[in-house]
Amino acid sequence: MLLSASPNSLDSSSSSVLLDLKKCKSVKDLRQLHAFAIKTGQIHEPLMAPEVLRCAGLSDDRELDYALKVFDQMAKPNIFSWNTIIRAFSESDEDHQQALRLFVEMLHREQNGPNCHTYPSILKACATISAIEEGKQIHCHSIKLGFNTEEFVLTNLTRLYAMCGSMEDATRLVQKSFLSHENEANAVLHNILIDGYCRHKLISKATKVFDEMTCKSVISWNGMISRYTEAGLFKEAVIVFYKMQDENVRPNFVTLVSVLPAISRLGALELGKWVHVFAEKNEIEVDDVLGSALVDMYAKCGSIESALQLFDNLPKRSPVTWSALIGGLAIHGRARDAINYFVTMKQDGIMPTSVVFLCILNACSHGGLVEEGRVHFNEMIGIYGLKPKIEHYGCMVDMLSRAGYLQEAEELIKKMPMKPDDVIYKALLSACRIHGNSEIGLRWANHLLDLAPGGGDCCVLLSNFYASMGDWKAVAEMRLRMKKLDARKNPGCSWIEAGGEIHEFVMEDNSHPQSSEISLMLVEMARKLKEEGYVPDTKGVLLNVDEQEKENIVLYHSEKIATAFGLIGTEPGTTIRVVKNLRICKDCHDWLKLASKIYERRIIVRDRSRFHHFESGFCSCKDYW
């Protein structure tokens, strides 16, 4: 490069220095060129100082302190320089207030005032720091100078109000804009509204805006898919993905990365495979980002072998890719494999992140590898200097509690640097019930109640705990408490993919078009299973009803309904894949083990925390869940 030569060998023409500044890629090179411009007097030429400022403030290797010093040395900065320094601070991760201070200074010093390029930057700074009052004043100023209808100004004004929660003002701006429906800026404005409504949890209003858009860009579709997924509306995200294709809008890289998490949560393996094939056919690069999403999808849809195969063929692997695979192995109960890949990751020179350690601890918990879990927890802190988050402590408490190390789990909770959450208390109490340790359970029961007094799940867990002790008075009190607080347990919900559709079932569900056939299949299954020695486990039913009614209640758990539908809706020998939002109960676990043997089907169920592979009367979890 020219800069590698001595300063005396540099071309002294200002056009050459300007050209070098435009190609400048480092602060070191910039300083050299700046010094040369000062030494030769070229810094006083009209274009030179502004170009030095642009390079210092807006390049990838920007240095704002240096840019500000360059700006302060300008006797009479032009409008380009003002816009450059304001934009530099508005786009940075540093002092956005400085952008506001510079804007105010500009109003006092710049004779001609701001132009249409000034407002987008200063409005962005206001939006970033939620400076709504200052933003309103700047809005008024743009109206005064007639810039408020400029497309870039209008979009940034709308974004300001949307990000600050003033959705009425944002909507009013869009409604009063004179942009045609075909104008690309009109789609941008509506995308901002959708983002704003979703940001403030107003999903139905976002949906209304999206549905009413007459000209949707691919960004509009991607945004809606992404926002539905973030809101936990996975089925809705997939429906938008289908509609996108119905309207002949071609999915791009961002579309695939956005929809794959929703597919993963629904366990829609066939749709996930289609996305993978689509990417390859349309030459969409499966890099570490899309590759990680695909590995995660295959793992969470129950096809861990496909996840492993894809992972091995990826040209590049990031820590996210490794955590996707290790986390996938963990939820499939393949703890030893997860640890082996973790060792390989470190051997490849990849620094483990806190997310990777969370996956490893989860693997140890599901696999009952207590000593390995202790080692990796200490390794995380002592060797890699990572500070455990509450999720890491939750994994440790879960691992120790499952394995019966209840006193050690209790001591860990006491030593935690942060206040335990309900997940930690639930893990401990569930284990106390399983291991019959009422002493420790009673010590912590009230902590859970204090943390989530109206939580239906917490109340049910406590009811089950008291019932396991035979304390029926406490059970009655808990039920009365739930009634007074109108506390409800999250309803069990299961999904199954069949015939290119995702079918959803809830407990005692009869809304499906084939509900009569499903019900007949359930009755037939119950008869066949009982002939093989199945006895319904109704201990979890705490309602005051007779035993037959309790048996009917457990018969219609959502995963049983989904499995029955799978048996009548798929070809013999086909693997049945079910996803459930809650932890599978013991009765359903026993039921599915026996059903896999009687109907000679492989049944894969993903519950709230892990996979269960039922085959020939056995489960991959070895009844340790």
N, C-alpha and C positions, 0 to 999 in steps of 0.2 A: 504494500500500500504506500501511497505518497507520503503518509505521515511517518513512515519508518525512516525516511531520509532526514537529514539535518535541516533545521529551519532555514538555513541560507540557501538550500537547494529547492525550496518550495517556490512554485510559480507565484509571483507577487501580484498577479492580476486579481481583482476582486471577484471576477466571474469564476476563476478557478477555486478560490477559497469558498465561495458560496456553494459550488458544486461539491466540494469535499465535505462541507457541513451537511449537505443533504444526504450524503452517503455515510455520515459518521455513525458509528455503532457503539461507542463506549465513551464514558465520561473522560477517560484519560485522553482519548483522541480529541474530544471537544475542547478540553483545556489547552491542548497544544495549538489547535486552530484559533482559539480565542486569543491566546497570547500573541500569536503571529499577527492577527488582525489588529491588536492594540499596538504592537511594535511598529507595524507598517503604516499605522494611521487609518487603515481601512475600516476600523470599528465605527468611525464617524459617518461612513457612507449610509444612505437611507435604508438599504436592505440588509446590511451586515448585522447590526445589533439585534434586530428582530429575528433573524435566522438563528443566531446564537441562542437567543431566548427560546425559540421554538424547539431547538435541539435539546436544550437543558430541561425544558418543562414538559415536553410531550413525547419524547422518544421512549422506547422500551426500557432503556437504562436511565430513566429520568432522575434528576437530583433537584428537588424543589428549593432547597436552601441556596444552591448555586444559581438557579433560575431567578429567584427573588433578588439576589445581589446584582445580577445582570440588569434586571428591570429597574432597580433603584438607581443605577448609574446612568439611566437614560434621562437626559434633560427634558425632552418633550416626547414621551412615548406616543406612537400613533395608535389608531383604533385597533389595528392588527395586534400590536403588542399587548394592549389592555385585554383583548379577548383571549390571547394566548395565555397570559399569566392567570387569569380568572379560570379558564378552562383547565389549566394544569392542576390547580388546587381542587376544583370541583370533581375531577376524575381520580384524584389520589385517594389513598386510604388514610391520609393524615388530617391536616387542619382544614376542614371545610369552612369553618368560620372565617378563615383568612380570605376565602373567595368573596364572602360577604363584605369584609372590610375593604378589599380592593375595589369592589363594585361601588361602594359608597365614596371611596376616594376618587374613583373615576368620574362620578357625577359632579364632584367639585372641581376637578382639574381639566377634564376633557371638554373642550368648548362645544363640539358637535354632539356629545352625548353618546349613549350606546347605539348599536345598530342591531339588525335582526340576528346576527351571529352571537351577540352578547347574551341574550336572554336564555337560550337553551342551556348554557353552561351554568349560569347563576341559579336558574330554577332547579337544575339537577342537584346543586349543592344544598339548596333549601329542602328538597325532597329527602335527601340522604339523612339530614339531621333533624327532620320533621319541624323545620322552621316555618310553620304555616302562616304566622302573622307577617313575617318578613316577606314570605312568598306572595301574600295578598297585596302587599304594598308594591312589590315588583310587578305584579299583574296589572295593577292600576297604572303604573308607570308605562308599561308596554301599550296599554290602551291609549294613553295620552300621546304617545309618539306614533301610534298607528301600526304597531308591529304584532298585536295580539292575534291577528288572523293569519299570520305567516304559519305555514304548516309545521315547521320545526318548533316554533314558539308555542303553538296551540297544543301539540302533542306533549311537550314538556310541562305546560300548565296543567293539562289533564292528569299527567303522571304525578305532579306535585299534590294535587287534591286527593287523588286516589291513594297514594302512599300515606298521606296524613289522615286518612279516614273520612275526608269530606266528600263522600260519594255523591251527595246531592249536587254539590258544586261541579264535580267532575262530569256527572251526567248532563247537567245543564249546558256545560261547555260543548259537549259532543252534540247535543240536540240543536244547539244554535249555530253550529258550524255550517258553512255553506259548501262543504265538500260533497261531490257526487258519490253515489254508492259504489261506482266503479273505481274511484280514486283510491290508490294504495294507502294514502294517509288516513282515509276513512276507516279502513280495516285496522290500521295501527291504533287509532283512537278507541275502537271497540275492544281490541285486545287489551288495552290498558284498563278499560272498565272491567273486563272479565277478571283480570289479574287483581284489581283493587277489591272487587267483591269477594273473590276467593281468599285474598289476604286477610279479610275481616270476617271470614267464616259465613259469608252470605252466598252460599253455593247456589241456591234456587234462583237468586237474582242474576248471578253469573250465567247460569244455564239459559235464562230468558233472553239475555243480551246475545248470547251465542246463537240461539235458535232463530232470533230475529235478524241476524246478519244476512244480507243478501249476497255479499261477496266476501267469502272467507278465504284468507290466505292459508298456506300450509302452516304458518306460524300460529294462526288462530286454532287450527285443529290440534297442533302439538301442545299448545297452551292449555286447551280444555282437557286433553288426555292427562297431561302432567298434573293439573290442579285436582282433577277427580282422584287420581292416584294418591296424591298427598293428603286428600281429605278422607281416605279410606273407602272411597266409592269405586271399588275395583271393577265391578260389573259394568257400571256406567262408563268407565274409562274404555273398556273393551267395546262397548256398544258404539261409542264415538269413533273408535278405530275402524269398526265395520262400516259405519256410515260414511266415513272419509273415503273409503274405497268405492262405496256405492255411488258417490258423487264424482268419481274419477279423479280424485286428488291423490297424487303419487306420494306415498310415505317416503321420508328421507331418513338420514342417520338419526336425527333428533327424535323423530317419531318412534323409531324402533327402541331407542334407549328409554323413551318415556313410557311406552306401553308394556315393556317387558316386566317391570315390577308388578303391574296389575295382573298380568298373566300368571306370574309366579305366585301371587297371593291366592289366586283362584285355583291354582293347580291345573290350568288348561294346557296340558302338554301338547296336544295336537296343534293348537294355535301357536304355541311357542315354537314348535318345529317348523311351522309355515313361515314364521318371521325369520328364522334362521335361513331357510331355503331362499326366501325373498331377498335377503341381504346378499347371499352368494350369487344368485341369478342376476341381480341388478348392480353387481360390482360395488356394493357398499362395503367399505373396508371394515373387517372385523378386527378392530384394534383392541388395545387393552380395555378401553371403556365399554364398547359394545360387547367385547369378549367376556368381560366380567359380568355384564348383565345377562348374557346367555348362559354362562356357567351357573349363575345364581338361579336362573329360570329352570334349567334342567334339574338341578339339585332339589329345588323346592317343589317341582312337579313330580318328584319321585323317581326320576331317571338319573341316578347318581353315576351310572356307568357312562352315559352320554356326556355328563359334566366332566368326567375324568378324561374322556377321549378328546373333547373340545379343548380342555385346558392344555393337554399335552401337545396339541397342534398349533397353539397360539404362538405367533412370532415374537410377541412381547408380553411380559407379565409384570404388572404393577403390584404394589402391596394390596390394592383393592381386589385384584384378580386372585391372589393367594388367599385372602380372607374369605372370598366367595367360595372357593373350593374347600378350604378347611372348615368353614362354617357349614357347608353342605354335608361334608363327611360327618360332622358332629351331630347334626339333626337326624342323620340316618343311623346313628349309633355305632359308627365305625371309628371309634376313638383312637385305636392304634394306628390306623391309616392316617388320621388327622395329624397325629404327633409325628409320624414319619415324614409327611409333607412339610410340616413345620420345620423339621430338622433340615430337609432339603432346601427350603427357602433360605434359611440362614447360611447354608453352605454356598448358595448362589450369590451371597453378598447382599441380600435384601434385608433391610433393617425392619424388624417386627414393629408394628404399630399397636396402639392400645386396642384397636378393633381386632387385630389378629389374635392378641392374647385373650380377648373376650371369647373368640371362637374356640381357642384351645381349652380354656377353662370350662366352656360349655360342653366340649367333647368329653373332658374328664368327668364332668358331672353325670352325663348320660351313660358313660361307660363304667362308672363306679371306680374310676382310677384315682383314688384319693391321694395317694402319695405323689403321683405324677402332678396332680393339680396343685398340691402344696409347693412342689419344686418350681413349677412354672409361674405361680403367683409371686414367689420370692425372687425368681429370675427377672420378672418384669420390673420389680422395684429395685433390686440390688445391682443388677447387671446393666439394664437398659435405662434406668433412671426414670421410668414412667410412673406417674402418680395414678394409683387405681381410682376409678370412678365408682359410683354407687352400683353400676351394672356389674363390675368385677366382684365387688363384695357380695352382690346378690348371687352370682354364680358360685362363689366359695361357700356361702351359707347353704345354698341348695345342694351342692355336692356333699358337704359334710353331713347335712341333715338326712339326705336320702340314705347315706351309708350308715346311719345310726350314731354318728359322732355329734350328738346333740349338745353336749356340754361344751365341746370345742366351738361349735357353731354359735352358741350363746355367748361365749367369751369374745369371739370375733365381732359379734354385733356390738358388744359393750365397748370395744376398742376402736370402732369405726370413727374416722374423723368427721363424718357427716351424719345427720340424722337418718336412721333407716326409713325406707319407704314401705308401702303396703306389700310390695312384692316380696321383700325379705321376710316380713312377719308371716306372710302366707306360706312361704316355703318352710319355715320353722314349724308352724302350727300343723301343717299337713303331715310333716314327718313325725311330729309328736303323736298325732292320731294313729299313724301307721305303726309306729314302734311302741305305742301304748305308754308314752311318757307324759302322764298328766301333770306332773309336778312342774316341769319346764314350760309346758303348754299353758298352764294357768298363770304362770308368771308374766307371760307375754300377751295373753289374750286381750287384756284391756288396752294394751298399747295399740293393737290393730283397731280396736273399736274407737279409740280416741282419734286415730289418724283418719279413718274413713267411717264416721258414725252412721252415714246414710247409705253406704255402699252395699248393694244387694249381694254381690259376690262375697264380700267380707262376712256379712251376716250369715249366709248359707254355710260358709266354711266353719264359722264358730258354732253354728247349730250342729254340724256334723261332728265337730270336735267334742262338744258336750254330750252328744248322743253316744259317741264311742266310749265315754266314761260312764254312761248310764245316768247322767244328770238330766233327767227329763224336765225338771223344773226350770233349769237354765235354758233348755231347748224351747220350752213354752214362752219364756220371757223374751228370748231372741226373736221368735216368730211374732210375738205381740209388738216388739220394737219395730220389726220390718213393716207390720201393718200400719202402725202409727205414722211412720216416716214415709210410707208408700215406697219403700225400698224394694227394688226388683232385681233379680238375678238376670244377667245377660242371657237371652234365650239361646239355646244350642242351635247352631245353623251349620249345615253341611252343603258342599257343592260337589257335583260330578259332571264331567264333560262327556257327552254322548251325542252322536249324530251331528257334530259340528256346533252344538249348542252347550251352554253352561246351565245346568239345572240346579236350582236352589231349593233346599228343604229345611223346614224348622220342625221342632218337636210337635208331634201329633198333627202334622201337616196333611191336609186333604185338598189343597188348592191346585195340585198338579192335574193336568188333563187325564193322566193315567192313574189317578189316585186309587180307583177301584181295583185295578190290576195289581198295584203295589201292595194294597192292603191284603189282597188274597195271597200274594207271595209271602208277606210277612207271617200270616197265619200258617201257611204251609211250612215255612222255615222253622217257626216255633215248634210245630209238631215233630218235624224231623230231628231237630236238635234235642228235644226232650227224649226222643227214642234213643238217642246216643248218650244220654246221661246228663244233659244240660239242666241245671237248676237255676232259675232266675235269682239274681242277687238284688234284693229290694231294700237293703239296709240304707241306701242313700235316699230313699223316698221317705220324707219326714211328714207327709200329710196324714191326717187322721182318717184313713180309709182302710177297707179290708184288704187281705193279701191278694185276692184276685185283681182288685183294682190297681194295686201297686204293680202287679205283673203287667197289666195292660199299659201302665204309664211307661215302664222301662222298655216295653216292646216297641213303642213309637218314638224312641230317641232318633234324632235326625240322621246319624250315621247309619243306623239300621235301615231307615227309609231309603237313603241314598244307595246303600248296597243292594237292597231289594230291587230298586229301579235298575241298577247296573246289571243284575242277573237277568231281568226280562228285556233290557234294552240293548244288550251287546251279545255278540256271538259267543257260543260256548268256548271255553278255553281262554277268552280274552281277559287280560288283567283289568281288575276294577280299581280305579283310583278315586279316592274320596278325600276331600279337605274339610276339616272341622275347625270352628273358631274357638272351641273350648277343649280342655283336657278330656281325653276319653275316659269314661268311667269303667270300673272293674267288670260290671255286667256286660257292657258292650265289647270289652276286650275279650272276655271268655266266649261270647257269642260269635265274634268274628273269627277267632281261632278255629272253632268247631265248624263254622260255615265254610271256611276255606278248604277243610278236609272233605265235608259232605258233598259240596258242589264242585270240587276239584278246580277251584279258581284261586289265583293269586290275588289277594286283596291288599292294596296299599292305602293306608290311612295316615294323613298328616294332621295331627292335632295341634294344639296351641304351642307345644314346645318341641315335638319331634315326630319322626316317621315310625310307623309300625308296619312291617312287612309280614302279613299273615299268609302262611303257606303250609299245606298238609297238616293243619292242626297246631302249628307252632307260630310264635311271633319273634321277629328279629330282636326285640328288646329283652328277650328272655325273662319277661314279666318283671323287669326292673325299669319302672317308669314313674 
